[in-house]
């Protein structure tokens, strides 16, 4: 009899442990329902990807401290939802992996977070040109870059897209009637066509502009080839944008 009683004497402990576990789960559920949306979003992201940053400043290849400094210095992402910021983080990480896999020293594409959203600069450098000289015709490398960008951007349809073409101060088109303004606008428009051909929804693109040599990179001399670029700006839609559609604006000259 002693052996039989000892055999079953621990069953109540198992039942009690199950009861405590159930109570703890109930407590966590009640606690979560009482929290604000920021905490709920953070918990959701933690369960979806335990190894990713759970704060809004974590944006993949953009260091958290740099992103925080940019938000404080240049503006806040008040109009951005947690989902949109997570999308931007995924885009930066994916592009970093793709471009790093091609060339460790590649400096043809720069991705950075700005108050409006995500800015992607594609540089037309002499050692790795994106366009044929003084034309809007893509090189094979340029075609690959924008096709890759299109594939990545097309996965996130909640962003609107602005395309900007830029040229050098000493750029010469070789045609008297074909100025730097036309060339920069045509290259931005070529980028638009390439994005749309490779999956980007046409209605996402709301502005295509040519800036000629009026907006050099802030960290580059005005004559540097780093100023010859096409900028893809993925913009976070604010509440006004979400309540009414913005008509496309193609090939504007500023």
C-alpha positions as CSV (number, residue, x, y, z in Angstrom):
1,X,0.0,0.0,0.0
2,X,2.9,2.4,0.8
3,X,4.3,1.8,-2.7
4,X,0.9,2.5,-4.3
5,X,0.3,5.7,-2.3
6,X,3.8,7.0,-3.1
7,X,3.3,6.3,-6.8
8,X,0.3,8.6,-7.0
9,X,1.2,11.2,-4.4
10,X,2.8,13.6,-6.8
11,X,-0.1,14.0,-9.3
12,X,-1.5,17.0,-7.4
13,X,1.8,18.8,-8.0
14,X,1.4,18.5,-11.7
15,X,-2.1,19.7,-11.6
16,X,-1.1,22.7,-9.4
17,X,1.7,23.6,-11.8
18,X,-0.7,23.6,-14.7
19,X,-3.1,25.8,-12.7
20,X,-0.3,28.3,-12.0
21,X,0.8,28.3,-15.6
22,X,-2.8,29.0,-16.7
23,X,-3.1,31.9,-14.2
24,X,0.2,33.4,-15.4
25,X,-1.0,33.3,-19.0
26,X,-4.3,34.9,-18.0
27,X,-2.3,37.6,-16.1
28,X,-0.1,38.3,-19.1
29,X,-3.2,38.6,-21.4
30,X,-4.9,41.0,-19.0
31,X,-1.7,43.0,-18.7
32,X,-1.3,43.3,-22.5
33,X,-4.9,44.4,-23.1
34,X,-4.3,47.3,-20.6
35,X,-1.2,48.6,-22.4
36,X,-1.0,51.3,-25.0
37,X,-0.4,50.6,-28.7
38,X,3.4,51.2,-28.5
39,X,3.9,48.4,-26.0
40,X,1.6,46.1,-27.9
41,X,3.5,46.8,-31.2
42,X,6.8,46.2,-29.5
43,X,5.6,42.9,-28.0
44,X,4.2,41.8,-31.4
45,X,7.5,42.6,-33.2
46,X,9.5,40.7,-30.5
47,X,7.4,37.6,-31.1
48,X,7.6,37.9,-34.8
49,X,11.3,38.4,-34.9
50,X,13.1,37.9,-31.5
51,X,16.5,39.0,-32.9
52,X,15.4,42.3,-34.4
53,X,15.3,45.7,-32.8
54,X,12.0,46.3,-31.0
55,X,12.2,50.1,-30.8
56,X,11.3,52.5,-33.5
57,X,14.8,53.7,-33.9
58,X,16.2,50.3,-35.0
59,X,16.2,50.5,-38.7
60,X,18.5,47.8,-40.0
61,X,21.7,49.2,-41.5
62,X,21.0,52.6,-40.0
63,X,22.5,52.6,-36.5
64,X,20.0,53.3,-33.7
65,X,21.9,56.3,-32.3
66,X,22.1,57.9,-35.7
67,X,18.4,57.4,-36.4
68,X,17.6,58.9,-33.0
69,X,19.8,61.9,-33.7
70,X,18.1,62.4,-37.0
71,X,14.7,62.3,-35.6
72,X,15.6,64.9,-32.9
73,X,17.4,67.2,-35.3
74,X,15.3,67.0,-38.4
75,X,11.8,66.1,-37.3
76,X,9.7,63.3,-35.9
77,X,8.0,60.3,-37.6
78,X,4.7,61.2,-36.0
79,X,2.8,60.2,-39.1
80,X,4.5,56.8,-39.4
81,X,2.9,53.6,-38.0
82,X,5.0,50.9,-36.4
83,X,4.3,48.7,-39.5
84,X,5.7,51.4,-41.9
85,X,8.8,51.8,-39.8
86,X,9.3,48.0,-39.7
87,X,8.9,48.0,-43.5
88,X,11.7,50.6,-43.9
89,X,13.9,48.5,-41.6
90,X,13.3,45.4,-43.8
91,X,14.1,47.4,-47.0
92,X,17.4,48.7,-45.6
93,X,18.4,45.3,-44.4
94,X,17.5,43.5,-47.6
95,X,19.2,46.0,-49.9
96,X,22.3,45.9,-47.7
97,X,22.4,42.1,-48.1
98,X,21.9,42.2,-51.9
99,X,24.4,45.0,-52.5
100,X,27.0,43.6,-50.1
101,X,26.8,40.2,-51.9
102,X,27.8,41.9,-55.1
103,X,30.8,43.9,-54.0
104,X,32.1,44.6,-50.5
105,X,33.5,48.0,-51.6
106,X,30.5,49.1,-53.7
107,X,29.5,52.7,-53.0
108,X,27.0,53.1,-55.8
109,X,24.0,53.0,-53.6
110,X,23.4,54.8,-50.4
111,X,20.3,54.2,-48.2
112,X,19.4,56.5,-45.4
113,X,16.5,57.3,-43.1
114,X,15.1,60.9,-43.4
115,X,12.1,62.5,-41.7
116,X,10.0,61.9,-44.9
117,X,10.8,58.2,-45.0
118,X,13.6,56.4,-46.8
119,X,16.1,58.0,-49.3
120,X,18.0,55.8,-51.7
121,X,20.7,57.5,-53.8
122,X,21.9,55.6,-56.8
123,X,25.2,57.2,-58.0
124,X,26.3,57.2,-61.6
125,X,30.1,56.9,-61.0
126,X,32.7,56.6,-63.8
127,X,34.1,53.2,-62.5
128,X,30.5,51.8,-62.3
129,X,28.2,53.8,-64.5
130,X,24.4,53.5,-64.2
131,X,23.7,55.3,-67.5
132,X,25.5,55.5,-70.8
133,X,27.4,58.8,-70.9
134,X,25.1,61.9,-71.2
135,X,22.0,59.8,-72.0
136,X,19.1,58.3,-70.1
137,X,20.0,54.8,-71.4
138,X,20.8,52.3,-68.6
139,X,24.0,50.3,-68.5
140,X,23.6,46.6,-67.7
141,X,24.6,47.5,-64.1
142,X,22.1,50.3,-63.9
143,X,19.4,48.1,-65.2
144,X,20.2,45.5,-62.5
145,X,20.2,48.1,-59.7
146,X,16.8,49.6,-60.6
147,X,15.3,46.2,-61.3
148,X,16.5,45.0,-57.9
149,X,15.1,48.2,-56.2
150,X,11.8,47.7,-58.0
151,X,11.5,44.1,-56.8
152,X,12.1,45.2,-53.2
153,X,9.9,48.3,-53.3
154,X,7.0,46.5,-54.9
155,X,6.6,44.4,-51.8
156,X,5.5,47.5,-49.8
157,X,2.7,49.4,-51.5
158,X,1.9,51.8,-48.6
159,X,4.7,54.2,-49.5
160,X,4.5,56.8,-52.2
161,X,7.6,57.3,-54.4
162,X,9.4,60.5,-55.6
163,X,12.2,60.2,-58.1
164,X,14.8,63.0,-58.6
165,X,17.5,63.3,-61.2
166,X,20.7,65.2,-60.6
167,X,23.7,66.1,-62.8
168,X,27.1,67.6,-62.3
169,X,28.0,71.3,-62.3
170,X,30.4,70.8,-65.3
171,X,28.1,68.4,-67.1
172,X,28.0,68.8,-70.9
173,X,25.2,67.1,-72.8
174,X,26.8,67.7,-76.2
175,X,23.5,69.0,-77.6
176,X,22.8,72.7,-77.7
177,X,19.1,72.3,-77.0
178,X,19.5,69.5,-74.5
179,X,20.4,71.0,-71.2
180,X,21.3,69.5,-67.8
181,X,17.6,70.1,-66.8
182,X,16.4,67.8,-69.6
183,X,19.0,65.1,-68.9
184,X,18.3,65.0,-65.1
185,X,14.5,64.8,-65.7
186,X,14.9,62.1,-68.4
187,X,17.1,60.0,-66.2
188,X,14.6,60.3,-63.3
189,X,11.8,59.3,-65.8
190,X,13.9,56.4,-67.1
191,X,14.1,55.2,-63.5
192,X,10.3,55.5,-63.2
193,X,9.8,53.3,-66.2
194,X,12.3,50.7,-65.0
195,X,10.5,50.5,-61.6
196,X,7.1,50.1,-63.1
197,X,8.3,47.5,-65.6
198,X,9.6,45.5,-62.7
199,X,6.6,45.4,-60.4
200,X,6.1,48.9,-58.8
201,X,2.5,50.1,-59.0
202,X,2.3,53.2,-61.2
203,X,0.0,55.0,-58.8
204,X,2.7,54.8,-56.1
205,X,4.9,57.2,-58.0
206,X,3.6,60.8,-57.4
207,X,6.5,62.9,-58.6
208,X,9.4,62.7,-61.1
209,X,11.7,65.7,-61.1
210,X,14.9,67.0,-62.7
211,X,17.1,69.2,-60.6
212,X,20.1,69.6,-62.9
213,X,23.1,70.6,-60.8
214,X,21.1,72.7,-58.2
215,X,21.2,70.2,-55.3
216,X,24.7,68.7,-54.9
217,X,25.3,66.2,-52.1
218,X,26.0,68.1,-48.8
219,X,29.3,66.2,-48.2
220,X,30.6,66.4,-51.8
221,X,32.4,69.2,-53.8
222,X,30.1,70.6,-56.4
223,X,32.2,69.1,-59.2
224,X,32.3,65.6,-57.6
225,X,30.8,62.8,-59.7
226,X,29.0,61.7,-56.5
227,X,26.5,64.5,-57.3
228,X,25.5,62.7,-60.5
229,X,22.7,60.5,-59.2
230,X,19.1,59.4,-59.2
231,X,17.3,59.7,-55.9
232,X,14.5,57.4,-54.9
233,X,12.5,58.7,-52.0
234,X,10.0,56.4,-50.3
235,X,7.7,58.7,-48.5
236,X,5.6,57.9,-45.5
237,X,2.0,58.9,-46.2
238,X,0.6,61.3,-43.7
239,X,-3.0,61.5,-42.7
240,X,-3.8,64.0,-45.5
241,X,-2.3,61.7,-48.1
242,X,-4.3,58.8,-46.8
243,X,-7.7,60.6,-47.1
244,X,-7.2,61.7,-50.7
245,X,-5.2,60.6,-53.7
246,X,-2.4,62.8,-55.0
247,X,-2.3,62.9,-58.8
248,X,1.0,61.8,-60.4
249,X,3.4,64.6,-61.4
250,X,5.9,63.5,-64.1
251,X,9.1,65.1,-65.3
252,X,8.9,68.4,-63.5
253,X,11.7,70.8,-64.1
254,X,12.8,72.9,-61.1
